[in-house]
Amino acid sequence: MGGVEALTALLAGYPALCPPTVITLQAEPALVETFIARLDAELKCAVRPAKDGAMLTPGHVYIAADPEKHAVFEPGDPPRVRLVARDPVEGARPSATLLFGTLARAGVPAVGAVLTGMGEDGAKGLKLMRDAGCKTFVQDRASALVSEAPAAAMAAGAADQELRLDKLAETVIAICNQA
């Protein structure tokens, strides 16, 4: 809940040559298609639906929203996003926890964030990322439409910091530019 608004605000701070970004979004498929088209037209970077095997390239944001599949990270040169059919993870599909967990296991430099939302999806995976040395964040609970997901991540010790969306975009880009 509130994910579309939060993502719009976050991605508005992304430059044309942003780091490759994979987002999980649980929303109605028709809404997601319209949302992706609108963002792609309005933002400096390219926004695409996540497709199985898509190469993760700078300047692109991939939104995984297929209610039947999870997005996972596949290391390689270039790295890819894979879409896999699997039961929901703790009630969520696509699952941010599963995506974050695959990033943590890959041992690659990455940044993870949990934004507004219900439930605990993302908390355990974000903790795995933090434990693997990745930088991790949550949207500040004061600005989250629904603060359950950020609160769960904070309670799990999964986040380095809680940030406003505008500061979060700025921080993510700065960290990625250091790599």
C-alpha positions as CSV (number, residue, x, y, z in Angstrom):
1,M,0.0,0.0,0.0
2,G,1.4,3.3,-1.1
3,G,4.1,1.6,-3.1
4,V,3.3,3.3,-6.4
5,E,3.6,6.8,-4.8
6,A,6.8,5.8,-2.9
7,L,8.4,4.4,-5.9
8,T,7.5,7.4,-8.0
9,A,9.1,9.7,-5.4
10,L,12.2,7.5,-5.0
11,L,12.8,7.1,-8.7
12,A,12.4,10.8,-9.5
13,G,15.8,11.2,-7.9
14,Y,17.4,8.7,-10.3
15,P,19.7,9.9,-13.0
16,A,19.7,8.7,-16.6
17,L,22.6,6.4,-15.9
18,C,21.3,5.0,-12.7
19,P,22.6,1.8,-11.2
20,P,20.7,-1.3,-12.4
21,T,17.7,-1.6,-10.1
22,V,15.2,-4.4,-9.5
23,I,12.0,-3.6,-7.6
24,T,9.4,-6.1,-6.4
25,L,5.8,-4.7,-6.5
26,Q,2.7,-6.4,-5.4
27,A,-0.1,-4.7,-7.4
28,E,-2.8,-5.5,-10.0
29,P,-1.1,-6.3,-13.4
30,A,-3.1,-3.7,-15.3
31,L,-2.0,-1.0,-12.8
32,V,1.6,-2.1,-13.1
33,E,1.6,-1.9,-16.9
34,T,0.3,1.7,-16.7
35,F,2.6,2.6,-13.9
36,I,5.7,1.3,-15.8
37,A,4.7,3.2,-19.0
38,R,4.1,6.4,-17.0
39,L,7.5,6.2,-15.2
40,D,9.3,5.3,-18.4
41,A,7.9,8.4,-20.1
42,E,8.5,10.7,-17.1
43,L,11.9,9.6,-15.7
44,K,15.4,10.1,-16.9
45,C,16.2,6.4,-16.6
46,A,14.4,3.6,-18.5
47,V,11.8,1.6,-16.6
48,R,10.9,-1.9,-17.8
49,P,8.9,-4.8,-16.6
50,A,11.2,-7.5,-15.3
51,K,11.6,-10.3,-17.9
52,D,13.2,-13.7,-17.2
53,G,16.9,-13.5,-18.2
54,A,17.0,-9.7,-18.6
55,M,20.5,-8.4,-18.4
56,L,20.9,-5.9,-15.5
57,T,22.4,-2.8,-17.2
58,P,23.0,0.7,-15.9
59,G,20.3,3.2,-16.8
60,H,17.5,0.7,-16.2
61,V,15.0,0.0,-13.5
62,Y,13.2,-3.4,-13.7
63,I,9.9,-3.9,-11.9
64,A,9.0,-7.4,-11.0
65,A,5.2,-7.6,-10.4
66,D,4.1,-11.0,-11.8
67,P,1.9,-12.4,-9.2
68,E,2.9,-15.9,-10.3
69,K,6.7,-15.5,-10.2
70,H,9.5,-14.4,-8.0
71,A,12.4,-12.3,-9.1
72,V,15.9,-13.5,-8.2
73,F,19.4,-12.2,-8.9
74,E,21.7,-14.3,-11.1
75,P,25.3,-13.3,-10.9
76,G,27.4,-13.3,-14.1
77,D,28.8,-11.0,-16.7
78,P,26.4,-9.4,-17.1
79,P,24.2,-10.2,-14.1
80,R,20.6,-11.0,-14.8
81,V,17.2,-11.1,-13.2
82,R,15.5,-14.5,-13.3
83,L,11.8,-15.0,-12.8
84,V,11.0,-18.3,-11.1
85,A,7.7,-20.0,-10.4
86,R,7.6,-20.9,-6.7
87,D,5.2,-20.9,-3.8
88,P,4.8,-17.5,-2.0
89,V,7.5,-16.7,0.5
90,E,5.9,-15.8,3.8
91,G,2.7,-14.9,1.9
92,A,4.4,-12.7,-0.8
93,R,4.9,-13.2,-4.5
94,P,7.0,-11.7,-5.8
95,S,9.0,-11.6,-2.6
96,A,11.5,-8.9,-1.7
97,T,13.0,-11.3,0.9
98,L,13.8,-13.8,-1.8
99,L,15.3,-11.2,-4.1
100,F,17.4,-9.7,-1.3
101,G,18.5,-13.2,-0.2
102,T,19.8,-14.0,-3.7
103,L,21.7,-10.8,-3.7
104,A,23.2,-11.5,-0.3
105,R,24.3,-15.0,-1.4
106,A,25.8,-13.7,-4.6
107,G,28.3,-11.7,-2.6
108,V,28.1,-8.7,-5.0
109,P,28.1,-5.0,-4.0
110,A,24.4,-4.1,-3.7
111,V,22.1,-1.7,-1.9
112,G,18.7,-2.8,-0.6
113,A,15.7,-0.9,0.7
114,V,12.3,-1.6,2.1
115,L,9.6,1.0,1.4
116,T,6.1,1.5,2.6
117,G,4.0,-1.6,2.8
118,M,2.1,-4.2,4.8
119,G,3.5,-7.2,6.5
120,E,7.2,-8.3,6.8
121,D,8.2,-9.0,3.2
122,G,11.8,-7.9,2.7
123,A,12.8,-7.8,6.4
124,K,14.6,-11.2,6.5
125,G,16.2,-10.7,3.1
126,L,17.4,-7.2,3.9
127,K,19.0,-8.6,7.1
128,L,20.8,-11.2,5.0
129,M,22.1,-8.4,2.7
130,R,23.3,-6.3,5.7
131,D,25.0,-9.4,7.2
132,A,26.7,-9.9,3.8
133,G,28.1,-6.3,3.9
134,C,25.6,-4.6,1.7
135,K,24.2,-1.2,2.5
136,T,20.6,-1.4,3.6
137,F,17.9,1.2,4.3
138,V,14.2,1.6,5.0
139,Q,11.8,4.4,4.1
140,D,11.2,6.5,7.2
141,R,8.1,5.3,9.0
142,A,6.7,8.8,9.4
143,S,6.3,9.2,5.6
144,A,5.3,5.6,4.8
145,L,1.6,5.3,4.0
146,V,1.8,1.9,5.7
147,S,4.8,1.5,8.0
148,E,4.6,-2.2,8.8
149,A,7.2,-3.3,6.3
150,P,9.8,-0.7,7.2
151,A,9.1,-1.3,11.0
152,A,9.6,-5.0,10.5
153,A,12.9,-4.4,8.8
154,M,14.0,-2.1,11.6
155,A,12.9,-4.6,14.3
156,A,14.9,-7.3,12.5
157,G,18.1,-5.2,12.6
158,A,18.1,-5.3,8.8
159,A,18.6,-1.6,8.0
160,D,21.7,0.6,8.4
161,Q,19.5,3.7,8.4
162,E,15.9,5.0,8.0
163,L,15.6,7.8,5.4
164,R,13.1,10.0,3.7
165,L,12.5,9.0,0.1
166,D,14.4,12.0,-1.4
167,K,17.4,11.3,0.8
168,L,17.2,7.6,0.1
169,A,17.5,8.1,-3.7
170,E,20.4,10.5,-3.2
171,T,22.1,8.0,-0.8
172,V,21.7,5.0,-3.1
173,I,23.1,6.9,-6.1
174,A,26.1,8.2,-4.0
175,I,26.9,4.6,-2.7
176,C,26.7,3.2,-6.2
177,N,28.9,5.9,-7.7
178,Q,31.6,5.0,-5.1
179,A,31.8,1.4,-6.4
